[in-house]
Amino acid sequence: MKTFTINTDSGSSRILIGERLENLQRYIPETRPIIITDSNVRHLYPLDSIGGNVITIGTGEANKTLDTIQEIYAQLLSIQTDRSAFVVGIGGGIVCDITGFAASTFLRGLRFGFVATTLLAQVDASVGGKNGVNFNGYKNMVGLFHQPEFVICDPEFLKTLPPKEICCGLAEIVKHAAIADADLFTYLEQHAEDILALDRQAIEKLVLASVRIKSSIVSRDETEKGERRLLNFGHTFGHAIEKASGVAHGEAVSMGMVLASAASVKRGLLSVQEDQRLRGLLKRLKLPNGSVSNPQIIFNAVEKDKKRAGDCIHFVLLNGIGNAVVEQIAIEELKETLYVAINS
């Protein structure tokens, strides 16, 4: 087992890579925990053996709302939850986001931790202390920063995931490599087939590398005032694509990275050859690497992005593979990039 620690103003968080669900009791108080999970995980795993109350939510992005939070609050009230309670979210990124938000706000804050069950959650969504829900269809518009006490990344969960879910996690791994680790990017290129076959050694290497990158950045900039913005590479367009088309988060981020890469080429930061490397890697990992539809709907969503500052957006560009920069780009320039990329 490998352990990373994130130390921030809102607390300390341990990321436990290779730990198992059955060892969860080692990390929680003696009081019976409150488990929040989704119906898929509840069906696959015997969570009743952990003890405590289990709150089950629905699956999918449509459940990541304030309505779901209110339902959780009601159940917490019904079981007479007090401030000594410990909450554990067991599931993918949506479960972790919802659990963190509910625990951080109920009774002005309960202790909580995560067991991440998807590759996307293990390499990105559960790490870093961002907790929130969507509002009126816009991604993560309501939320806060609060670190989980621990995140258990159990590799056994990955065996139950469909290929599409694996690919969604791979998109975030490509993001980490593209912004911060050229050697990791090369490894992804050289071992794409092993990775898709879920070779244990390859997957463990990718999880370790991604958590190392993200935990290092978050420790230096928890609340996204500077360096942490780099982790949004591909997400400005990606979130808009996700809203407009309903595709999975990882697929949308993949398409968003293609558009952000095109913007990087347009600005003279990234070579055409490096842009092609990114597109080629996404294709080999079974991720979308082409253009998008509904450009106006996508752009309307971009205009409401959280990173907007007046007529500009803090946008992440690649300054070569393995290096990224954040620049304020005029919304009109992003619109031009979107239309050029779609029509190219």
TORGUSE-517217 format. One line per 3 residues: their letters; for each residue x, y, z of C-alpha. Coordinates in Angstrom, 3 decimals. Example, Ala and Ser with C-alpha at 12.3 -4.5 7.8 and 13.67 -1.06 7.14 Angstrom:
% TORGUSE-517217
as> 12.300/-4.500/7.800 | 13.670/-1.060/7.140
% end
This chain:
% TORGUSE-517217
mkt> 0.000/0.000/0.000 | 1.182/3.513/-0.841 | 0.097/6.556/1.152
fti> 0.046/10.215/0.152 | -0.864/13.034/2.526 | -2.484/16.313/1.544
ntd> -2.041/19.106/4.109 | -4.193/22.189/3.583 | -5.886/24.931/5.563
sgs> -9.139/22.927/5.661 | -7.494/19.781/7.005 | -5.266/16.824/6.312
sri> -6.197/13.945/4.018 | -4.549/10.561/3.534 | -4.807/8.850/0.144
lig> -4.428/5.087/0.646 | -3.591/3.379/-2.655 | -3.982/-0.391/-2.548
erl> -5.918/-0.464/0.733 | -8.969/-2.729/0.875 | -12.604/-2.058/1.739
enl> -12.533/-4.733/4.430 | -9.971/-2.655/6.355 | -12.240/0.403/6.500
qry> -12.775/0.036/10.267 | -9.113/0.914/10.838 | -9.753/4.470/9.705
ipe> -13.056/5.367/11.350 | -14.067/5.942/14.980 | -15.538/3.142/17.042
trp> -18.989/4.641/16.572 | -21.015/3.070/13.756 | -20.435/4.991/10.521
iii> -23.066/6.406/8.228 | -22.506/5.045/4.736 | -23.589/6.977/1.626
tds> -23.471/4.981/-1.591 | -25.345/4.492/-4.844 | -27.618/1.688/-5.990
nvr> -24.952/0.051/-8.182 | -22.416/-0.290/-5.365 | -25.160/-1.326/-2.926
hly> -26.092/-4.165/-5.288 | -22.522/-5.389/-5.821 | -21.048/-5.201/-2.315
pld> -22.295/-6.343/1.120 | -22.027/-2.995/2.888 | -24.277/-4.136/5.731
sig> -21.298/-6.039/7.141 | -19.634/-2.693/7.913 | -22.388/-1.818/10.354
gnv> -24.167/1.480/10.752 | -26.810/3.108/8.600 | -26.646/3.005/4.820
iti> -28.091/5.844/2.715 | -28.498/4.889/-0.944 | -28.810/7.436/-3.735
gtg> -29.463/6.991/-7.442 | -26.788/6.717/-10.117 | -25.779/9.213/-12.747
ean> -25.171/12.943/-13.056 | -28.908/13.682/-12.808 | -28.713/12.818/-9.098
ktl> -25.914/15.281/-8.319 | -28.291/18.009/-7.181 | -29.490/19.939/-4.162
dti> -32.603/17.746/-4.184 | -30.433/14.714/-3.435 | -28.648/16.648/-0.691
qei> -31.996/17.494/0.887 | -32.989/13.837/0.817 | -29.751/12.928/2.595
yaq> -30.312/15.654/5.194 | -33.791/14.220/5.852 | -32.394/10.734/6.364
lls> -29.643/12.054/8.640 | -32.322/13.763/10.724 | -34.459/10.623/10.841
iqt> -31.625/8.557/12.317 | -30.860/11.327/14.832 | -27.370/12.054/13.554
drs> -25.246/14.109/15.940 | -21.835/15.718/15.657 | -20.028/12.563/16.764
afv> -21.065/10.817/13.537 | -18.580/9.773/10.870 | -19.755/9.631/7.242
vgi> -18.191/7.401/4.585 | -18.930/7.811/0.892 | -18.457/4.535/-0.982
ggg> -18.730/4.973/-4.723 | -17.519/6.932/-7.723 | -17.007/10.636/-8.200
ivc> -20.657/11.584/-7.862 | -21.023/9.743/-4.549 | -17.820/11.313/-3.239
dit> -18.869/14.838/-4.266 | -22.314/14.446/-2.725 | -21.028/12.806/0.460
gfa> -18.404/15.483/1.004 | -20.918/18.270/0.477 | -23.581/16.732/2.717
ast> -21.145/15.878/5.517 | -19.423/19.274/5.399 | -22.682/21.202/5.701
flr> -24.900/19.083/7.971 | -24.701/20.268/11.597 | -22.022/22.689/10.337
glr> -19.689/19.855/9.525 | -19.280/16.131/10.186 | -16.106/14.082/9.802
fgf> -15.989/12.052/6.595 | -13.888/9.836/4.350 | -14.188/8.086/0.989
vat> -13.821/4.654/-0.517 | -13.335/5.380/-4.225 | -14.773/2.597/-6.396
tll> -14.098/3.878/-9.937 | -10.871/4.708/-11.736 | -12.102/8.274/-12.241
aqv> -12.685/8.666/-8.505 | -9.376/7.076/-7.546 | -7.219/9.255/-9.787
das> -9.162/12.509/-9.561 | -12.678/13.013/-8.207 | -12.128/11.821/-4.629
vgg> -8.760/13.559/-4.209 | -8.366/17.221/-3.396 | -11.278/18.276/-1.205
kng> -13.660/19.690/-3.812 | -17.230/18.833/-2.809 | -20.305/20.046/-4.612
vnf> -23.372/19.548/-6.750 | -24.710/20.800/-10.053 | -27.291/23.567/-10.269
ngy> -29.722/24.069/-13.162 | -27.619/21.662/-15.169 | -24.337/23.545/-14.678
knm> -21.448/21.534/-13.251 | -20.425/21.946/-9.622 | -21.934/25.417/-9.234
vgl> -22.668/24.927/-5.515 | -19.974/23.546/-3.263 | -17.044/24.028/-0.938
fhq> -13.496/22.914/-0.201 | -13.163/20.415/2.653 | -10.725/17.529/2.798
pef> -11.865/13.953/3.530 | -9.874/12.405/6.361 | -8.955/9.515/4.075
vic> -9.513/8.140/0.597 | -9.245/4.367/0.156 | -8.360/3.340/-3.414
dpe> -9.119/-0.382/-3.535 | -7.975/-1.902/-6.866 | -10.474/-4.762/-6.544
flk> -13.345/-2.409/-7.334 | -11.941/-1.736/-10.798 | -12.604/-5.333/-11.852
tlp> -16.351/-4.678/-11.803 | -16.255/-1.598/-14.017 | -17.431/-1.615/-17.642
pke> -14.832/-0.506/-20.233 | -16.522/2.875/-20.650 | -15.972/3.671/-16.971
icc> -12.307/2.713/-17.227 | -11.912/5.027/-20.209 | -13.447/7.887/-18.227
gla> -10.729/7.492/-15.617 | -8.061/7.290/-18.302 | -9.095/10.725/-19.590
eiv> -8.159/12.293/-16.260 | -4.868/10.366/-16.221 | -4.047/11.734/-19.675
kha> -4.869/15.196/-18.311 | -2.413/14.787/-15.448 | 0.310/13.584/-17.785
aia> -0.334/16.349/-20.315 | -0.074/19.154/-17.750 | 2.692/17.872/-15.472
dad> 4.542/14.701/-16.505 | 5.946/14.139/-19.991 | 7.397/10.761/-18.942
lft> 3.967/9.582/-17.801 | 2.548/10.690/-21.153 | 5.167/8.582/-22.949
yle> 4.370/5.622/-20.683 | 0.698/5.899/-21.641 | 1.668/5.866/-25.316
qha> 3.933/2.840/-24.896 | 1.576/0.759/-22.744 | -1.900/1.646/-24.043
edi> -2.825/-1.984/-24.748 | -1.731/-3.182/-21.283 | -3.662/-0.331/-19.699
lal> -6.872/-1.152/-21.560 | -6.430/-4.788/-20.497 | -6.299/-3.549/-16.874
drq> -2.805/-4.924/-16.294 | -2.491/-4.562/-12.521 | 1.063/-3.205/-12.568
aie> 0.207/-0.620/-15.226 | -2.982/0.543/-13.501 | -1.279/0.843/-10.105
klv> 1.468/2.930/-11.704 | -1.114/5.259/-13.255 | -3.098/5.681/-10.038
las> 0.096/6.402/-8.082 | 1.343/8.914/-10.631 | -1.992/10.738/-10.858
vri> -2.458/10.968/-7.098 | 1.133/12.166/-6.714 | 0.546/14.956/-9.234
kss> -2.811/16.041/-7.883 | -1.943/15.796/-4.170 | 1.206/17.860/-4.734
ivs> -0.707/20.620/-6.514 | -3.596/20.653/-4.021 | -1.218/20.848/-1.048
rde> 0.176/24.079/-2.510 | -3.120/25.593/-3.694 | -6.230/24.069/-2.125
tek> -8.796/26.669/-3.144 | -7.762/27.159/-6.775 | -6.295/30.650/-6.566
ger> -3.384/29.780/-8.848 | -1.622/26.491/-9.591 | -4.650/24.271/-8.978
rll> -6.306/25.818/-12.008 | -3.963/23.653/-14.102 | -6.082/20.647/-13.124
nfg> -8.918/22.132/-15.179 | -7.174/21.346/-18.476 | -9.902/20.199/-20.867
htf> -12.656/20.941/-18.381 | -13.886/24.367/-19.535 | -15.086/22.947/-22.832
gha> -15.505/19.483/-21.282 | -18.132/20.553/-18.743 | -19.964/22.451/-21.467
iek> -19.923/19.402/-23.751 | -21.132/17.211/-20.886 | -24.090/19.536/-20.281
asg> -24.944/19.926/-23.957 | -24.619/16.307/-25.085 | -25.026/14.196/-21.968
vah> -21.893/12.151/-22.679 | -19.909/10.720/-19.763 | -17.579/13.068/-17.894
gea> -14.377/11.421/-19.095 | -15.502/11.434/-22.705 | -16.428/15.115/-22.452
vsm> -13.059/15.951/-20.876 | -11.316/14.081/-23.699 | -13.119/16.232/-26.260
gmv> -12.400/19.302/-24.143 | -8.679/18.496/-24.141 | -8.721/18.282/-27.931
las> -10.236/21.775/-28.098 | -7.837/23.146/-25.470 | -4.940/21.620/-27.409
aas> -6.183/23.350/-30.569 | -6.276/26.643/-28.663 | -2.698/25.998/-27.497
vkr> -1.566/25.485/-31.102 | -3.408/28.643/-32.159 | -1.518/30.625/-29.509
gll> 1.849/29.206/-30.577 | 2.444/27.307/-27.338 | 2.037/23.762/-28.658
svq> 3.387/22.278/-31.863 | 1.137/20.581/-34.379 | 3.122/17.368/-33.777
edq> 2.420/17.490/-30.031 | -1.241/18.191/-30.718 | -1.308/15.063/-32.877
rlr> 0.359/13.056/-30.091 | -2.445/14.034/-27.722 | -5.152/13.158/-30.227
gll> -3.412/9.890/-31.066 | -3.131/8.834/-27.427 | -6.800/9.568/-26.769
krl> -7.756/7.488/-29.796 | -5.595/4.548/-28.644 | -7.262/4.688/-25.231
klp> -10.715/4.498/-26.884 | -11.543/8.105/-26.027 | -13.148/10.604/-28.407
ngs> -10.604/12.823/-30.124 | -12.657/14.531/-32.802 | -14.956/17.488/-33.114
vsn> -18.173/18.193/-31.242 | -21.726/19.033/-32.233 | -24.084/21.737/-30.940
pqi> -21.416/24.488/-30.847 | -23.786/27.247/-29.748 | -25.195/25.224/-26.847
ifn> -21.661/24.355/-25.793 | -20.559/27.956/-25.964 | -23.576/29.115/-23.948
ave> -22.448/26.757/-21.180 | -18.854/28.007/-21.423 | -20.110/31.560/-20.796
kdk> -21.454/30.405/-17.413 | -18.229/28.651/-16.399 | -17.134/29.212/-12.774
kra> -13.699/30.325/-13.970 | -15.097/33.315/-15.853 | -13.675/36.696/-14.891
gdc> -15.593/39.424/-16.706 | -15.202/38.941/-20.453 | -12.376/36.423/-19.995
ihf> -11.909/32.920/-18.624 | -8.933/31.454/-16.796 | -8.126/28.859/-19.438
vll> -5.528/26.075/-19.281 | -3.231/25.719/-22.278 | -0.422/23.272/-22.991
ngi> 3.043/24.779/-23.324 | 4.389/21.490/-24.646 | 3.518/17.964/-23.470
gna> 4.010/17.779/-19.705 | 3.758/21.501/-19.098 | 0.719/23.755/-18.787
vve> -0.031/27.417/-18.226 | -3.135/29.356/-17.257 | -3.966/32.429/-19.287
qia> -6.934/34.752/-19.286 | -8.513/34.292/-22.705 | -11.305/36.437/-24.060
iee> -14.547/34.528/-24.391 | -14.796/35.613/-28.019 | -11.414/34.018/-28.739
lke> -12.591/30.759/-27.182 | -15.693/30.953/-29.324 | -13.517/31.331/-32.419
tly> -11.373/28.373/-31.330 | -14.471/26.248/-30.845 | -15.883/27.004/-34.278
vai> -12.525/26.595/-36.056 | -11.927/23.241/-34.350 | -15.412/22.015/-35.203
ns> -15.077/22.984/-38.849 | -11.491/21.765/-39.327
% end
